[in-house]
Amino acid sequence: MPAYDNPVDECSGRGTPCDVRDTVKNSFTFGPVPSRRLGRSLGVDLVPFKTCTYDCIYCQLGRTTNKTTTRSEYYPVKDIIQEVKKKLREISRPHYITLSGSGEPTLHSRIGDIIRKIKDITDIPVAVLTNGSLFWIDEVRNAVLEADLIIPSLDAGDEGTFLYINRPHEDISFKKMADGLCSLRESYKGSIWLEVFLAGGITDKETEIEKIKTWTGRINPERIQLNTAVRTPAEDSVRLVSKKKMEEIAGFFGPHCEVIADYSKIHDLGEFHTTQDDVLELLKRRPCSVSDISSGLGLHRNEAIKYVQELLDQYLIRMERRDNKVLYIGDVNKTKNEC
Ligand code: SF4
């Protein structure tokens, strides 16, 4: 049963990751959020929180709770489309509608229908933000052909590094994944912007960069976009690559490569870093939705979701439904040490 059918009643207080939503049904879209790459982007989340084929060491959402390659209609297409339609009536025109969110969107078995139906209701370009792990499956490749832009990831140049960085589901080998990206390039007529995440001390070494470059040459994307750990990753061991080094590496990849890591976030982290305790303190003072937490503490929505899930897991907060809105409430009698 999709969790959205009854997320509140199903929840024991501990909650499942997909329960971390603002409302029962009006919960597939987020934003529009300002995106350096996409301008104002209306996000559409197609799968429950951390339903993913990978468990990347750099994931900002924490560890993957449902690592799977099973494709399914996680949420009904008609509900997603209805909400996109409603949202587009309410907001000013975004630059992109982006299928992404808190897991791997190509795991939604009807992503092709979703793209087509969005294009039936609007001419706003549709982007797919994907980890690129499933394009070796013909059905997945064919499903995204009508998207205007695909932004897949490639974070390694060989099997060993792939296993270390992306911790993929056992069905996915590096060769399968990378060949899938090459096949996508052959059949897809739109733009591919390949995102490469570089982990300091691991994939910023010359030998690793050379291996990745061999594959970017084969995949032949319109753009290569370099990122690094400017925000809190899943594993503390993941290190930032300096801006200077990232720019040198971008030069090595050639003119179609750019650094997209937002180094201004590092300054933000130094002075205003929001912690799990800040979220707990806020929720002890007043019940909040994920959106309230995100706007109140200046957090990205996905980070707010991550903190809420961690606090639910520790039984430090509980979830309540009021006026069709899901609110989180801190238990004033509990401290972290008790758990
Ligand atoms: S970074 Fe993306 S692909 Fe990697 S585990 Fe997180 S959601 Fe999945």
Residues whose N, C-alpha, C, O or C-beta is under 5 A from the ligand:
A	BS01	SF4	C52 Y54 D55 C56 C59 S102 G103 N131
